[in-house]
Amino acid sequence: MQSSRDQQSGPRKREEHLSKDGKWRSFPKVPHLLQYIISGNYFGKVKINGKTFRKSLETTVWSIAQLRLNDFLKEHRENRNKLDSPRFSEALELFKHDLMANPNMKPRSKEYRLGCIQKLQRTWPELWELGLDEITPEACKDWAGRIHKEIAGQYYNNMIGTLRLIIARGIKEHKVKSGEKLENPASELKRIRVKQRDLQLPEREQFKVLVANLRQKSGGWGPRVADLVEFLAYSGMRIKSEALWVTWQDIDWPRKEIVVRGDPVTATKNGEIRRIPMLQDMENLLLRLKDQLGGVPTERVLQVNRGYESLDRACREIGIPRLRHHDFRHLFATISIEAGVPIQTVAHWLGHKDGGGLAMKVYGHIRNDHSQAMAKIVKF
């Protein structure tokens, strides 16, 4: 038997909304449940053919109300399937079909969107059983408020974008069948500003010390990790989708260029093959590796696919901020810009397709050594 404390305080510990007349209490996480405040009785709620029906669950106890609500919903499932608007789960299936059939979207992008959907289901499982006209802007805001503190800004923005797209797909289908235009309850969700990461890149001398440390103090794999770091820094390639897939037949010695084809399944991030110039440092590295490895055309140039542990240790030992693999792409771009290469050219080398807009945003800084050198030529 439930105590009076459970009866009185249970719902108050949960997220709740009050109706405008103050008589009804609703619960965003249990959208089909209502409580009549005056009596404390719980009611099941369902919308059929655009009309809302309530039925008393004949209890004031939260736990019992939930059990009886399930029975209530089962009884009305057949009628609920006749709702004017499709359920969210139906809109999701339409969205997924369109997503997987889209020939212009890369597999990696599709996987990312599916990951957003999985996260959405974990954080708002009740959504799957709601009709689109049962999803309120307030419920969307409650959900967004919960996940905002749990996930990174960019992922948060993509999740609310995914929610909007799924609902919009269901609304589109509903309009085709009924002619009725529903409002998207997720349209009021606001994207958050994603702070640009403060790049703390090594100066040229620090980079040389880092490479030497990796070669000498990282055991048997050290020289290969150092080769990986140099290759990334001299090319600006993305490690997983580009650098690891370069073979010796991609090295165009006569033109002093490297052909960037990318992962044979997903290709490069932008889906295009590009050529990047072979810097003198890169040429020296490749000639040494060719002598060591033989340069068989179909074999990969790089012998390791990561160097996290060695990088962390080396950075600590030489006293510089921790570096990730992607930071060497940033280093390539920064040094190129500091050397006077036009930012549009650097963007082309990186595989950007926006003419330099993203490169300007990310690399519109200059490091301290370069800044001090430039300051010396400024005269009043």
C-alpha positions in Angstrom: 0.0 0.0 0.0 1.3 3.4 -1.0 1.9 6.0 1.8 0.3 9.3 1.8 3.7 10.8 1.2 4.0 8.9 -2.1 0.5 10.0 -3.1 1.2 13.6 -2.3 4.8 14.2 -3.2 5.5 11.7 -6.0 4.3 13.8 -8.9 5.7 17.0 -7.5 9.2 15.6 -7.9 8.6 15.2 -11.6 8.5 17.8 -14.4 4.9 19.1 -14.6 2.8 21.8 -16.3 -0.4 23.3 -15.1 -3.3 24.1 -17.3 -4.4 27.8 -17.8 -7.3 27.3 -15.5 -5.1 25.7 -12.8 -7.3 22.6 -12.6 -5.1 20.0 -14.5 -1.5 18.9 -14.1 0.3 17.3 -17.0 3.7 15.6 -17.2 6.0 16.1 -20.2 7.6 12.7 -19.8 4.2 11.0 -19.7 2.2 12.9 -22.2 -1.0 10.8 -22.0 -1.3 11.3 -18.2 -3.2 14.1 -16.4 -4.0 14.8 -12.8 -7.1 16.6 -11.7 -5.6 18.8 -9.0 -8.8 19.3 -6.9 -9.3 15.6 -6.3 -5.8 14.3 -7.0 -7.3 11.7 -9.4 -5.3 10.7 -12.4 -6.8 10.5 -15.9 -5.7 9.0 -19.2 -5.8 11.3 -22.2 -5.9 10.4 -25.8 -6.7 12.4 -29.0 -8.9 10.6 -31.5 -9.9 12.3 -34.8 -8.7 15.6 -33.5 -10.7 15.4 -30.3 -9.2 14.9 -26.8 -10.8 12.3 -24.6 -10.1 11.8 -20.9 -10.9 8.8 -18.7 -10.4 8.5 -15.0 -7.8 5.9 -13.9 -9.6 5.9 -10.5 -6.5 6.3 -8.4 -4.5 9.1 -6.8 -1.3 7.1 -6.6 1.4 7.8 -9.2 2.7 4.3 -9.6 -0.8 2.8 -10.0 -1.7 5.5 -12.4 1.2 4.5 -14.7 0.1 0.9 -14.7 -3.5 1.7 -15.5 -2.4 4.2 -18.2 -0.7 1.4 -20.1 -3.9 -0.6 -20.1 -5.9 2.5 -21.1 -3.5 3.1 -24.1 -3.7 -0.5 -25.2 -7.5 -0.3 -25.3 -7.3 2.8 -27.5 -4.4 1.8 -29.7 -6.6 0.9 -32.6 -8.4 4.3 -32.4 -5.1 6.1 -31.8 -3.8 4.8 -35.1 -6.7 6.6 -36.7 -5.5 10.0 -35.6 -5.6 12.8 -38.1 -1.8 13.3 -37.9 0.8 10.5 -38.1 2.7 9.4 -35.0 6.3 10.5 -34.6 7.5 6.9 -35.2 5.8 7.0 -38.6 7.3 10.3 -39.5 10.7 8.9 -38.5 10.3 5.9 -40.9 9.6 8.3 -43.8 12.6 10.4 -42.8 14.9 7.4 -42.6 13.7 6.2 -46.0 14.6 9.6 -47.6 17.9 9.7 -45.7 19.1 6.3 -46.9 17.9 7.0 -50.5 19.7 10.3 -50.8 22.5 9.8 -53.4 24.1 13.2 -52.5 24.8 12.4 -48.9 27.9 10.4 -47.9 27.6 7.3 -45.8 29.4 8.9 -42.9 26.9 11.8 -42.8 24.0 9.3 -42.8 25.6 7.4 -39.9 26.0 10.6 -38.0 22.3 11.5 -38.5 21.3 8.0 -37.4 23.4 8.5 -34.3 21.4 11.7 -33.5 18.2 9.6 -33.8 19.5 7.0 -31.4 20.5 9.7 -28.9 17.0 11.3 -29.3 15.3 8.0 -28.5 17.5 7.6 -25.4 16.7 11.1 -24.1 13.0 11.2 -25.1 11.6 7.7 -25.5 8.0 8.7 -25.0 8.2 10.8 -28.2 7.9 7.6 -30.4 4.3 7.0 -29.4 3.1 10.6 -29.8 1.1 11.9 -32.7 2.6 15.0 -34.3 -0.3 17.1 -33.1 0.4 15.9 -29.5 4.0 17.2 -29.5 3.9 20.6 -27.9 6.6 23.4 -28.2 6.8 23.3 -24.4 7.7 19.6 -24.4 10.3 20.2 -27.1 11.8 23.0 -25.0 11.8 20.8 -21.9 13.7 18.1 -23.8 16.2 20.5 -25.2 16.8 22.0 -21.8 17.7 18.5 -20.4 20.1 17.5 -23.1 21.7 21.0 -23.4 23.9 20.3 -20.3 24.8 16.7 -21.3 26.2 17.0 -24.8 28.6 19.2 -26.8 27.3 22.3 -28.6 27.7 21.1 -32.2 26.0 17.8 -31.4 23.2 19.5 -29.6 22.5 21.7 -32.7 22.5 18.7 -34.9 20.1 16.8 -32.6 17.5 19.6 -32.6 18.0 19.9 -36.3 17.3 16.2 -36.7 14.1 16.5 -34.6 12.9 19.4 -36.7 13.5 17.5 -40.0 11.7 14.3 -38.8 8.6 16.3 -37.7 8.7 18.3 -40.9 8.7 15.1 -42.9 5.7 13.9 -41.1 3.9 17.2 -41.5 4.6 17.2 -45.2 3.1 13.7 -45.6 0.1 14.7 -43.5 -0.5 17.7 -45.7 -0.4 15.6 -48.9 -3.0 13.2 -47.5 -5.3 15.6 -45.7 -4.5 19.1 -47.0 -4.1 20.3 -43.4 -0.9 22.2 -42.5 0.4 21.5 -39.0 2.9 23.7 -37.2 6.3 22.3 -36.3 6.5 22.3 -32.5 10.3 22.1 -32.7 10.6 25.3 -34.8 11.0 27.4 -31.7 14.1 25.6 -30.5 17.2 27.8 -30.7 20.6 26.7 -31.8 23.4 27.6 -29.5 26.6 29.3 -30.4 29.5 26.9 -30.6 32.7 28.4 -29.3 35.7 28.2 -31.6 38.4 26.0 -30.1 41.4 28.0 -29.0 44.2 26.5 -31.1 47.4 26.2 -29.2 49.8 25.0 -31.9 53.6 24.4 -31.5 56.0 26.8 -33.0 58.4 25.5 -35.7 61.2 24.7 -33.2 58.8 23.0 -30.8 57.5 20.8 -33.7 61.0 19.7 -34.5 61.6 18.8 -30.8 58.3 17.0 -30.7 59.2 14.8 -33.7 62.6 14.0 -32.3 61.1 13.1 -29.0 58.7 10.7 -30.7 61.4 9.0 -32.6 63.7 8.5 -29.7 61.4 7.9 -26.7 58.3 6.0 -27.9 59.8 2.6 -28.2 59.8 0.4 -31.3 56.8 2.2 -32.8 58.2 5.7 -32.2 59.7 6.3 -35.6 56.5 5.3 -37.3 54.4 7.6 -35.1 56.9 10.4 -35.9 56.4 9.6 -39.6 52.7 9.9 -39.1 52.9 13.2 -37.4 55.3 14.6 -40.0 53.0 13.4 -42.9 50.0 15.0 -41.3 51.8 18.3 -40.7 53.3 18.5 -44.2 50.1 17.6 -46.0 47.2 19.0 -44.0 45.2 15.8 -44.6 42.5 14.4 -42.4 43.9 11.3 -40.8 41.0 8.8 -40.9 39.4 9.6 -44.2 42.5 10.7 -46.2 46.0 10.3 -44.9 45.7 6.6 -43.9 44.6 5.7 -47.4 47.5 7.2 -49.4 49.4 4.5 -51.3 52.7 4.9 -53.2 50.8 5.0 -56.5 49.2 8.3 -55.2 52.7 9.9 -55.1 53.1 11.8 -58.3 56.9 12.3 -58.3 57.2 14.2 -61.7 54.6 16.8 -60.7 55.7 16.8 -57.0 52.1 16.3 -55.9 50.1 13.9 -53.8 46.7 12.6 -55.0 44.2 12.5 -52.2 41.6 9.9 -52.9 40.4 9.1 -49.4 38.7 6.0 -48.0 37.7 3.9 -51.0 34.2 3.4 -49.5 33.3 7.0 -48.3 36.0 9.0 -50.4 37.2 12.3 -49.0 35.0 14.4 -46.8 33.8 16.4 -49.7 33.6 13.4 -52.0 36.2 14.7 -54.5 39.7 13.7 -55.4 42.2 16.5 -55.1 45.9 17.1 -55.5 48.1 18.8 -53.0 51.7 20.1 -53.6 54.6 18.1 -52.2 56.4 20.4 -49.8 60.2 20.0 -49.6 59.9 18.6 -46.1 57.3 16.1 -47.4 59.5 15.1 -50.3 62.4 14.4 -47.9 60.1 12.3 -45.7 58.7 10.3 -48.6 62.1 9.6 -50.2 63.4 8.3 -46.8 60.2 6.1 -46.4 60.5 4.8 -49.9 64.1 3.7 -49.3 63.0 2.0 -46.1 59.7 0.4 -47.3 60.4 -0.2 -51.0 57.5 2.0 -52.3 55.3 -0.8 -53.6 52.6 1.0 -55.5 49.6 -0.7 -53.9 50.9 -0.5 -50.3 50.1 2.4 -47.9 52.7 5.0 -47.1 51.9 5.2 -43.4 52.6 2.2 -41.2 50.6 3.2 -38.1 47.0 4.6 -37.9 47.3 6.5 -34.6 49.7 7.9 -32.0 47.6 9.1 -29.1 49.7 7.7 -26.2 53.0 8.7 -27.7 51.8 12.2 -28.5 50.4 12.7 -25.0 53.7 11.6 -23.4 55.9 13.7 -25.7 53.8 16.8 -25.2 54.1 16.5 -21.5 57.8 16.0 -21.6 58.6 18.9 -23.8 56.1 21.2 -22.0 53.6 22.1 -24.8 49.7 21.8 -24.8 48.3 18.4 -25.7 47.9 17.8 -29.4 45.4 15.7 -31.4 46.0 14.3 -34.8 43.7 16.9 -36.3 45.9 19.7 -34.8 48.6 18.9 -37.4 46.1 19.8 -40.1 45.6 23.1 -38.3 49.4 23.5 -38.1 49.8 22.9 -41.9 47.2 25.6 -42.6 48.6 28.1 -40.1 52.2 27.8 -41.3 51.1 28.1 -45.0 49.1 31.3 -44.3 52.0 32.7 -42.2 54.3 32.0 -45.1 52.1 34.2 -47.4 50.1 31.6 -49.2 46.7 33.1 -50.2 44.0 31.7 -47.9 41.9 30.6 -50.9 44.8 28.4 -52.0 45.2 27.0 -48.6 41.5 26.2 -48.5 41.9 24.4 -51.8 44.8 22.3 -50.4 42.7 21.4 -47.4 39.7 20.3 -49.6 37.4 23.1 -48.6 34.8 24.1 -51.2 33.8 27.5 -49.9 36.6 29.6 -51.4 38.3 30.2 -48.1 35.4 31.2 -45.8 35.9 28.4 -43.3 39.7 28.7 -43.4 39.5 32.4 -42.6 37.2 31.6 -39.7 39.3 28.8 -38.3 42.8 30.1 -39.1 42.2 33.9 -38.9 44.7 34.0 -36.0 48.5 34.2 -36.1 50.8 32.6 -33.6 53.0 34.6 -31.2 56.3 34.2 -33.0 54.8 35.3 -36.3 52.9 38.1 -34.6 56.1 39.5 -33.0 58.0 39.3 -36.3 55.3 41.2 -38.1 55.1 43.8 -35.4 58.7 44.7 -35.9 58.0 45.9 -39.5 55.2 48.3 -38.4 56.4 51.9 -38.1 54.6 55.1 -37.3 
